[in-house]
Amino acid sequence: MGTVPMDDGDGGDTVTDLDPTDEALSALPQVGEREVETTLRPRRLADFVGQPRVREQLELVLASARKRGVPPDHVLLSGPPGLGKTSLAMIIAAELDAAIRITSGPALERAGDLAAMLSNLVEGDVLFIDEIHRIARPAEELLYLAMEDFRVDVVVGKGPGATSIPLEIAPFTLVGATTRSGALTGPLRDRFGFTGHMEFYAPDELEQVVRRSAAILGIEVHPDGAAEVARRSRGTPRIANRLLRRVRDYAEVRADGVVTLDVTRAALEVYDVDELGLDRLDRAVLGALVRSFNGGPVGVSTLAVAVGEEPATVEEVCEPYLVRAGMLARTPRGRVATVAAWEHLGMRPPAGSAVDFGVVELGRFDQSEPTLFD
């Protein structure tokens, strides 16, 4: 475990070096649309909105490490996309006054890619691996030894004459981010000293995010306009920032440039975002489930064909929010529309549909047929 052949390549094009103290990120007039998301990231833990529990725990970990003068334990951040895992990784580096090197799990296909990266780290550096659950198995096994003993084993030669040479690496802090913590192997998960789970944001927290982003971007936004953007952002700061920019576009072109409640509603109607934050694809899924399949149950593959999308898109993009909003239920027999889904589409569930008083009633199914739980 943890050995690297010498001819595995350097993987130099998979890494991004960032200096978290770079003042260039605050040069707003020169920032283009692609750089806006980076500009809106908070720079310090005190500026990070939401996730109070994770912030408090992480603050203790970092403060203790600074007091002892050693790199902090390795950090694992898990949770749905868009909640600030990458921002927290950059904040960790900034709080430690350290450089950060960024890569992703899919980019680390070979152990040599990771070995070259680790050998170039300076003591105290932060290595951020996004989507760490998708890292290749050889690289993951190399990471075990690097995380625990700060060394990697390099194999020189091939066959019976091969020799393993240990290579010391500088003490570093690994920050891993994952949207699927259950996909991590047990040995990798256990090597993280701190695990923080990111939760969806409350509307008042998202309103703070919107107001902060509006101030950075120079957007004049009324309180009711900020609240409306936050309410339709599905509990996700990334979506809130994206909707704010689209509302800004509408306000600049079709209004006086001020984001008010009426301007926000008109803009989001143009961009097919309804009052609950559902977009075109979300409504297409609910519409197919209700109109084509009488509310279900129906399998995700069949539902995906009905809306012209891949099953993975429906399952990973649409379903999490629809389930959380109480409009879709996953049952042993398939996906089922709830009363809330019927009402949101302006329809009433017919007799015999798989809902009862707003809750899916599994007892209405034919219990003589086997289910996944039998």
Secondary structure, 3 states (H helix, E strand, C coil): CCEEECCCCCCHHHCEEECCCCHHHHCHHHCCHHHHHHHCCCCCHHHCCCCHHHHHHHHHHHHHHHHHCCCCCCEEEECCCCCCHHHHHHHHHHHCCCCEEEEEHHHCCCHHHHHHHHHCCCCCCEEEEECHHHCCHHHHHHHHHHHHHCEEEEEECCHHHCEEEEEECCCCEEEEEECCHHHCCHHHHHCCCEEEECCCCCHHHHHHHHHHHHHHHCCEECHHHHHHHHHCCCCCHHHHHHHHHHHHHHHHHHCCCEECHHHHHHHHHHCCCCCCCCCHHHHHHHHHHHHHCCCCCECHHHHHHHHCCCHHHHHHHHHHHHHHCCCEEEECCEEEECHHHHHHCCCCCCCCCCCECCECCHHHCCCCCCCCCC
